[in-house]
Amino acid sequence: MIPVSIQVRQALGKLVLPVLLLLSVGIIIAGQADRRLADTARMYVADVLAPLWGLIAHTQTDVSHLVQGVKDARHLAEENAKLQTENAKLRRWYDVAVSLARENDNLKTELHWVPEPTPAFVTGRVVADSGGMYARAVLLVAGTTSGVHVGNVALATNGLAGRITEVGPHAARVLLITDIASRLPIELESSHATAIMAGDNSPMPRLMYYPQDSRPIEGERVVTSDQAGAFPMGLPIGTVHYLHPGQPVVQPFVQLDKLTMLRVFDFGQSEIEPPDAPGHVPLTRPHRPLALPFKTLLGQGQEG
């Protein structure tokens, strides 16, 4: 390496910027004088520097992936700690659930509990309703040949969807709980009050005829009631929501505008007949004399 004095280095440092400016001006003038030569030179420089640019871009991508991997690793560590905490809580609740299940089985055994029969059900695909007298209804690809009957209850994966109102050999119409013709008895789980849920063709049915001293509570669960004998007790429907003060509605658990599959259950509610009360005497129709033929009456009138 050639030794250079400090004065020469300072002079060369002062000349670098003017030389670069003159070189830039010369390249611009040469490019304006001969465009073809300038384009050829530019492409040649681009071809020479392309591998370098690719290496720089690849290195930048690798560095970005490395930084993102470090961030993800830190996030995964935090999420892993959170999941371990939740897993410990769920384990405690699991032990409580197992203990309660065993206690429930023991109590049922001691009380000689009679379990209710498991309802039969049929699963069918939902298709668009092409017509009918209802505004909120769907067609189910399952009919009498599959065991579907009028009055069966249609359930989605997370709650009540409606009830079978019309049935054919291979299709059935399900009246949704949001239709204006839908009226069904319900029970409020928190307030333990009964009411009527009435559809009005909107996404949220209205609550009617609830006790004035036990108003619905915002967010409480709404389930079916067996008062009318049409539905079994406890089928989940939705939660209470107030659109306006004094106007409670039910926000269904089921997205009724995105139904694809429904299960139709036959709970056999109509087959349950109560026994007769003690001393009950069945009513009989009063005896009526047989009506005489019109010609006989006419003859008797003529004889008189």
Summary of the structure (lengths in Angstrom):
residues: 304
radius of gyration: 41.1
end to end distance: 157.1
largest distance: 160.6
contacts: 742
relative contact order: 0.09
helix: 40%
strand: 22%
